[in-house]
Amino acid sequence: MDGSRDEAGALRRVLLALLLLGMLGLAAELFLLEHTESVWQWVPFAVLALGMITGAAVAARPARGTLLAFRGVMALCVAAGLAGLYLHYAGNAAFERESDPAVRGATLFARAIRGATPALAPAALAQLGLLGLALAWRHPRLRARNHSSTNQGEDG
């Protein structure tokens, strides 16, 4: 096995550890903030749980199917993060328009982006999803050919 494969495998393991640590930390943060008032506020918990489960599966057995499931969940993380950005911003904007019906344009944007709900916080979930997609990018186990003999010793 060449050195570049060893380095790529080591980098993937580090990225996976960072991803799982980040997911655990974000879930703890959301729990401590009591981010549980509506069904929408439970979505990040569900996506994070799926991410931790599929991430652990990749750590234990980085097979093609496991990696494909992991990539799907990472894409869900990105989508949920983007949806959260919209929901946080839209909620803040609605509050600002209710408080001051005349507010528009840049003033509305500035108030909504700095509103009571942290408008950019959901980007952390999207960022974790992108990190997961980066670690799965061009993963040797996702290549179409048979891996039973060529990559026996390669780690996640």
C-alpha positions as CSV (number, residue, x, y, z in Angstrom):
1,M,0.0,0.0,0.0
2,D,1.4,3.4,-0.9
3,G,1.9,6.3,1.4
4,S,-0.7,8.5,-0.2
5,R,-3.4,5.9,0.6
6,D,-2.3,5.7,4.2
7,E,-2.4,9.5,4.5
8,A,-5.8,9.7,2.8
9,G,-7.2,7.1,5.2
10,A,-5.7,8.9,8.2
11,L,-7.2,12.2,7.0
12,R,-10.6,10.5,6.6
13,R,-10.4,9.1,10.2
14,V,-9.5,12.6,11.6
15,L,-12.4,14.2,9.6
16,L,-14.8,11.5,10.9
17,A,-13.7,12.1,14.5
18,L,-14.2,15.9,14.0
19,L,-17.5,15.3,12.4
20,L,-18.8,13.1,15.2
21,L,-17.5,15.4,17.9
22,G,-19.1,18.4,16.2
23,M,-22.4,16.5,15.8
24,L,-22.4,15.5,19.5
25,G,-21.6,19.1,20.5
26,L,-24.3,20.6,18.3
27,A,-26.9,18.2,19.7
28,A,-25.9,19.1,23.2
29,E,-26.1,22.8,22.4
30,L,-29.5,22.4,20.9
31,F,-30.7,20.4,24.0
32,L,-29.3,23.0,26.4
33,L,-31.1,25.7,24.4
34,E,-34.3,23.7,24.7
35,H,-34.6,23.7,20.9
36,T,-37.7,21.5,21.2
37,E,-40.8,23.7,21.0
38,S,-42.1,22.5,17.6
39,V,-41.7,19.6,15.2
40,W,-39.3,21.7,13.1
41,Q,-37.1,22.2,16.1
42,W,-36.7,18.4,16.4
43,V,-35.5,18.0,12.8
44,P,-31.8,18.9,13.7
45,F,-31.9,16.3,16.5
46,A,-33.1,13.6,14.1
47,V,-30.6,14.5,11.4
48,L,-27.7,14.7,13.9
49,A,-28.7,11.3,15.4
50,L,-28.8,9.8,11.9
51,G,-25.4,11.4,11.2
52,M,-23.9,9.9,14.3
53,I,-25.3,6.5,13.6
54,T,-24.1,6.4,10.0
55,G,-20.8,8.0,11.0
56,A,-20.2,5.2,13.6
57,A,-21.2,2.7,10.9
58,V,-18.6,4.2,8.5
59,A,-16.0,4.0,11.3
60,A,-16.8,0.4,12.0
61,R,-17.2,-0.8,8.4
62,P,-16.5,1.6,5.6
63,A,-18.3,-0.5,2.9
64,R,-19.9,1.0,-0.2
65,G,-23.5,0.7,1.2
66,T,-22.5,2.3,4.5
67,L,-20.8,5.1,2.7
68,L,-23.7,5.7,0.4
69,A,-26.1,5.9,3.4
70,F,-23.7,8.3,5.2
71,R,-23.5,10.5,2.1
72,G,-27.3,10.7,1.9
73,V,-27.5,11.7,5.6
74,M,-24.8,14.3,5.1
75,A,-26.8,15.8,2.2
76,L,-29.8,15.8,4.6
77,C,-27.6,17.7,7.1
78,V,-26.9,20.4,4.5
79,A,-30.5,20.6,3.5
80,A,-31.7,20.8,7.1
81,G,-29.1,23.5,7.8
82,L,-30.3,25.5,4.8
83,A,-33.9,25.1,5.8
84,G,-33.0,26.2,9.3
85,L,-31.3,29.3,8.0
86,Y,-34.5,30.2,6.1
87,L,-36.8,29.4,9.1
88,H,-34.7,31.4,11.6
89,Y,-34.4,34.4,9.3
90,A,-38.1,34.3,8.2
91,G,-39.2,34.1,11.9
92,N,-37.1,37.1,12.8
93,A,-38.2,39.1,9.7
94,A,-41.9,38.4,10.5
95,F,-41.3,39.6,14.1
96,E,-39.6,42.8,12.8
97,R,-42.4,43.5,10.3
98,E,-45.0,42.9,13.0
99,S,-43.1,45.3,15.3
100,D,-42.6,47.9,12.6
101,P,-44.9,47.4,9.5
102,A,-42.9,50.1,7.6
103,V,-39.5,48.3,7.8
104,R,-38.2,47.1,4.5
105,G,-35.1,46.3,2.5
106,A,-31.7,46.5,4.1
107,T,-33.1,47.7,7.4
108,L,-35.3,44.7,7.6
109,F,-32.5,42.4,6.6
110,A,-30.1,43.9,9.2
111,R,-32.7,43.6,12.0
112,A,-33.7,40.0,11.0
113,I,-30.2,38.7,10.7
114,R,-29.4,40.0,14.2
115,G,-32.9,39.1,15.7
116,A,-33.8,37.1,18.8
117,T,-33.4,33.8,16.9
118,P,-29.8,33.3,15.8
119,A,-30.3,33.4,12.1
120,L,-27.0,32.0,11.1
121,A,-26.8,29.2,13.7
122,P,-28.3,26.5,11.5
123,A,-25.3,26.9,9.2
124,A,-23.4,24.8,11.7
125,L,-25.5,21.8,10.7
126,A,-24.9,22.5,7.0
127,Q,-21.2,22.9,7.7
128,L,-21.1,19.5,9.4
129,G,-22.9,17.9,6.4
130,L,-20.3,19.5,4.1
131,L,-17.5,18.1,6.3
132,G,-19.1,14.6,6.0
133,L,-19.4,14.9,2.2
134,A,-15.8,16.0,2.0
135,L,-14.6,12.9,3.9
136,A,-16.7,10.6,1.6
137,W,-15.5,12.4,-1.6
138,R,-13.6,10.0,-3.8
139,H,-13.6,7.4,-1.1
140,P,-11.9,4.3,-2.5
141,R,-14.7,2.1,-1.3
142,L,-17.2,4.0,-3.5
143,R,-15.5,3.1,-6.8
144,A,-17.4,0.8,-9.0
145,R,-14.8,-2.1,-9.1
146,N,-14.7,-4.9,-6.7
147,H,-12.8,-4.0,-3.5
148,S,-12.6,-7.4,-1.9
149,S,-9.0,-7.9,-2.8
150,T,-7.6,-4.5,-3.6
151,N,-8.5,-2.5,-0.5
152,Q,-8.5,-5.1,2.3
153,G,-6.3,-3.1,4.6
154,E,-7.6,0.4,3.8
155,D,-9.3,2.2,6.6
156,G,-12.4,4.5,6.5
